[in-house]
Amino acid sequence: MRRATAVAAAAAAFALALLLANLRPVMAWSGADTAGGSATAKTRAVKDAQYASPLEMALSPDGTRLYVICGQAGELRVLETASGRTLRTIGVGREPRGLALSPSGDRVFVANSWDDTISVIDTSRLAVIATWPETGEPSGAAFARNVQGSDALYVANRISNDVAVLDAKTGAERMRLAAGRGASYTTLAPDNSRLFVTHVYPNPGRHRTAPESEVTVIDAAKGRVVERLPLHSVAGVFHTAISRDGRLGAVVHLHPKNLVPMAHVEHGWVFGDSVTVFGADVGGAVEVPLDEIDRYFAMPFGVAIAPDKSRIYISNAGSDCVTVIDVSRLMRFIHSHPAPFAQDLSASANYVVARIPVGRNPRGILLSRDGRRLLVANRLDDTISAIDTRTNRVVSTFVLAGPKMLTGLRRGEQTFYSARFAFQGQFGCSNCHIDSTFDGLTWDLEPDGLGVDIVDNRLLEDLSGTEPFKWNGGNPGIPIECGIRTEKYIWRSENYDYRSLADLAAYVIGIPARPNRWRLPGGALSEAQERGQAIFNRDVDRFGKPIPIENRCSFCHSGPKGTSQRSFDVGTGKPTDRSGLFDTPQLLNIGLTAPYLHDGSAKSLEEIWTIFNPHDRHGRTNDLTKDQLNDLVEYLKTR
Amino acid sequence: MRPLGNRSILVLLLIAVAFVPCNSSQTRSRPAPSQTSAGPFSIIVSAAPVYDPLAAIQRGAERFPQGVRLLLLRDNKAESLLPGFFASADASVSFDAKTVIFAGKKTANDPWQIWELSLTGHSQRKVISGSTNLIRPLYLPDNRLVYARQTPGGFQMEAASLDGSQQLPLSHIRTSAIPVDVLQDGRILFESMFPLGEDGRPELYLVYSDGSGVESYRCDHGPGRWGGHQLTSGPQTGDVVFTHGRTLARFTSPLAAESPIAAPAREYAGPIAETSTGKWIVSVRTNNESRFSLALKKAGAAALQPLFSDTRNNLVEPVLLTPRPVPKRHPTALHEWTTANLLALDVRQSRDGSLGGMPVSVRIDAQGQAGIAVAMGIAPIESDGSFFVKTPADRPIRFTLLDRNGSVLRAERGWFWIRSGEQRICVGCHTGPERAPENRVPQVLLRSTTPVDLSGAAPAAAAGGR
């Protein structure tokens, strides 16, 4: 009887979860949609509760003011550092992700990632005095003096994978430098000599090989890339810190295990969290883990080095804490033990001296000039923790103004970014879906068999109407995708309760599509894109021969999101796949999400047809000229 | 009850609480001679004239050869928790502290059975029964329990629903495996011998509540360890405290090897109990001529403060009658197969050092009913050290690495098991839990995703698991 009641209750809760997941939520993302966004995204532009969501911070030169980017609110908040009192709230663009302060402190530059703009704020008036256009999802910014004769603003662009060098007075672009894929975070060396740029998606590589990333090192004065510091087996690289003397650098990142079948989680089986230290003190670059044998410190994001170089502080965004490393102990360990260390979960005992609990989803961290205070932006708590670095304790917490009540969407977002549900807290949704997107990796999930059914990770944007999920189309909705299946085969540990699952599903299904950057202003198509659109919709081939309906692009990739929501065999199956039938993926923002095909075997959209469609089973394309295929690809990127 | 002050740690000397004969229906209850406070906790403890903590694990024998009784110690009194029982031991308090499961004998002729006591109505019900002894029950999340059943091969762990249904054998070796705690991550901490499945010294192991993932807690196998208990509060939350007999030590998350605990050189019986303020209640005696009594150990302090003692009985296996955190439930992901798959990423990796030659093949032995090793077959090892095999499930197996001449390069010490439908992956051969995998596709999976079938099962029976 008790069991029957429990089953009935579970079924009712599950039905509720399904219902909630299929409701169209009012999103908490701010601002109006651009012309390139989808219709669905436009409906989601309605503002609901706007949480501050502090992400990154900067201190004024005298240390009295704290500038805080509030991502979801689309604001720069100016706080009195001592008290945490808000002096001014300044509206900037959508999804501000990075900021830079001029050396004199008279200007703050904010990179608005969804608007493709830079907000320039006059700090004496505390007002936006200019908004500069930028392209490619500006995400990080750094101010550098005297770059080829005048001051410059370096801007890392996540979509265009580059660093723009802007005139710091006018915003005029002077040059662009190629960086890693998903370039996002910038750090200028204290002596202004070098700029270090990291990227969140791995660089393109051979299929089923370990991801490769880099720190792009730029001569800040010359505006020239001087080094690409390789980060082997690393994906998801976040912030970098450089010591005052310039002899020690630290960059934090993920160390995914996407090539090993995910048969269990213990022993760092799915993700490692690590820091690579480099520079003259190290004598090269050395990766060391942050995790322990039975506890993990997920999603290292922010990093700071104490002025006296005694400590490295790292925010662990998925584990709600700050890790403190004793630098002298770390150096002793590195210099007295044989490398590599990345797979040794007992290594951190040699150099980690504290784990400081802070708020939810700690991101940017900032040390006071004297190194006595460490400020931590807790994005999903709307708070800033102030840590006394002598005691390694939080001594005060600034609460940023915003809604007091948590909506279901906000709770869902908190669940999404937390690692506490995976076995021993090893990873969370956001490990594979960085900033609610994707990770550029292919994974070997266990339930299908070891080495079987390798799957490319897909983008989480505007998912409503793209069901079913999984490449085999096996999951009809998000509650099943994120619920029972995830508990069994991903977390390998007790999942969330039904209410949390409903919140999570509502959050995931409501993640909006970012603006499409391939369309022309106003949403129009270029001539090439229009030609590609005609190819996409054609019913006869180049030779006038009718194309069977099931072999036209528009047949499988139908509907507003480019999916018929059905599975087809388009001849892309591999010997390691259990079936050649694959769910038709949506085309939304497909230009971002390489690699392609179900197993990530196509490095580019072109390769889908030039390599993996020899018999025209994946649409009639072998009649196309190179130029025509280019046109088709250009059109697809606009979807 | 008064709170336990720093200076007023109560020494409740139950010197006169005599052990009551097992067939007595009433235990005398009397206040402690000392009238200082007994502290803010209620303790259930096993009281026995003779206690051999390793008898079951080492020999499959009786730990309480002269009887045992669960006592409730509170308000300066000791009372029999189960006066109607001939014998009772192995108390485990439910997470909400409303019920207790225990091993009990209603009459002298009964084997040990698993019972549950309601602390509100004092009603008792039999949870698991059988013709052989069932001991050491522990609550699992999701209304389940784990316990050990006596078999010809020693005590073996089983899990079941709290209504006694869905009994599931967890361990499959020919020496005893007895649960001792349930960790917060949902795994069961159990005692067995090292090497596993063979005679040796006591060691602590882990297994999921579906019997999968068996492994040593740590691989620094030193002196015998038993009586593990995971701390669930305070700065050392997650650490596992255990005894070597003469000393206490701990496993802590950052370290691959145990670390010592400052405590007097005495004899420690087994698991500690942890108070809500982070103090430990330990069962300790001066030497093997004396009896185990309860003492309080404050965090960081080396000294012990006497708490309870009984001149005629050992007071062992203390548990506190307080709510405690519910561990995470383990969602079993076992496939419906009769065999198991095992993938090794690189057999050359080991804590035991270099192999001294290039392994080219691996042999699987399975242990038969009489303990005889039966060779199940040989599978190739790739040049990167990987192999992929289908193995017998739910029985003792072991691996031996061979060179090109078929000579043994390294043989596994002891035995282990893989559950039916389990897909297990090892980083190497005895690499220890501190070694995470390299991120690369093992060569064996590039050659074939179908394991070499060494299960010995007929093809139809071995279906599943490519």
Boltz contact constraints between the chains, C-beta under 6 A:
constraints:
  - contact:
      token1: [A, 208]
      token2: [B, 441]
      max_distance: 6.0
  - contact:
      token1: [A, 210]
      token2: [B, 439]
      max_distance: 6.0
  - contact:
      token1: [A, 233]
      token2: [B, 439]
      max_distance: 6.0
  - contact:
      token1: [A, 257]
      token2: [B, 437]
      max_distance: 6.0
  - contact:
      token1: [A, 257]
      token2: [B, 439]
      max_distance: 6.0
  - contact:
      token1: [A, 259]
      token2: [B, 439]
      max_distance: 6.0
  - contact:
      token1: [A, 259]
      token2: [B, 440]
      max_distance: 6.0
  - contact:
      token1: [A, 259]
      token2: [B, 441]
      max_distance: 6.0
  - contact:
      token1: [A, 260]
      token2: [B, 437]
      max_distance: 6.0
  - contact:
      token1: [A, 263]
      token2: [B, 423]
      max_distance: 6.0
  - contact:
      token1: [A, 263]
      token2: [B, 425]
      max_distance: 6.0
  - contact:
      token1: [A, 267]
      token2: [B, 433]
      max_distance: 6.0
  - contact:
      token1: [A, 267]
      token2: [B, 436]
      max_distance: 6.0
  - contact:
      token1: [A, 268]
      token2: [B, 436]
      max_distance: 6.0
  - contact:
      token1: [A, 272]
      token2: [B, 436]
      max_distance: 6.0
  - contact:
      token1: [A, 292]
      token2: [B, 253]
      max_distance: 6.0
  - contact:
      token1: [A, 292]
      token2: [B, 254]
      max_distance: 6.0
  - contact:
      token1: [A, 293]
      token2: [B, 253]
      max_distance: 6.0
  - contact:
      token1: [A, 293]
      token2: [B, 433]
      max_distance: 6.0
  - contact:
      token1: [A, 293]
      token2: [B, 434]
      max_distance: 6.0
  - contact:
      token1: [A, 294]
      token2: [B, 253]
      max_distance: 6.0
  - contact:
      token1: [A, 295]
      token2: [B, 253]
      max_distance: 6.0
  - contact:
      token1: [A, 343]
      token2: [B, 435]
      max_distance: 6.0
  - contact:
      token1: [A, 343]
      token2: [B, 436]
      max_distance: 6.0
  - contact:
      token1: [A, 345]
      token2: [B, 434]
      max_distance: 6.0
  - contact:
      token1: [A, 345]
      token2: [B, 436]
      max_distance: 6.0
  - contact:
      token1: [A, 346]
      token2: [B, 255]
      max_distance: 6.0
  - contact:
      token1: [A, 346]
      token2: [B, 256]
      max_distance: 6.0
  - contact:
      token1: [A, 346]
      token2: [B, 434]
      max_distance: 6.0
  - contact:
      token1: [A, 348]
      token2: [B, 254]
      max_distance: 6.0
  - contact:
      token1: [A, 349]
      token2: [B, 254]
      max_distance: 6.0
  - contact:
      token1: [A, 349]
      token2: [B, 255]
      max_distance: 6.0
  - contact:
      token1: [A, 424]
      token2: [B, 185]
      max_distance: 6.0
  - contact:
      token1: [A, 446]
      token2: [B, 423]
      max_distance: 6.0
  - contact:
      token1: [A, 449]
      token2: [B, 449]
      max_distance: 6.0
  - contact:
      token1: [A, 449]
      token2: [B, 466]
      max_distance: 6.0
  - contact:
      token1: [A, 450]
      token2: [B, 343]
      max_distance: 6.0
  - contact:
      token1: [A, 451]
      token2: [B, 445]
      max_distance: 6.0
  - contact:
      token1: [A, 451]
      token2: [B, 449]
      max_distance: 6.0
  - contact:
      token1: [A, 452]
      token2: [B, 449]
      max_distance: 6.0
  - contact:
      token1: [A, 452]
      token2: [B, 466]
      max_distance: 6.0
  - contact:
      token1: [A, 487]
      token2: [B, 331]
      max_distance: 6.0
  - contact:
      token1: [A, 488]
      token2: [B, 331]
      max_distance: 6.0
  - contact:
      token1: [A, 488]
      token2: [B, 333]
      max_distance: 6.0
  - contact:
      token1: [A, 489]
      token2: [B, 333]
      max_distance: 6.0
  - contact:
      token1: [A, 493]
      token2: [B, 328]
      max_distance: 6.0
  - contact:
      token1: [A, 494]
      token2: [B, 328]
      max_distance: 6.0
  - contact:
      token1: [A, 494]
      token2: [B, 329]
      max_distance: 6.0
  - contact:
      token1: [A, 576]
      token2: [B, 449]
      max_distance: 6.0
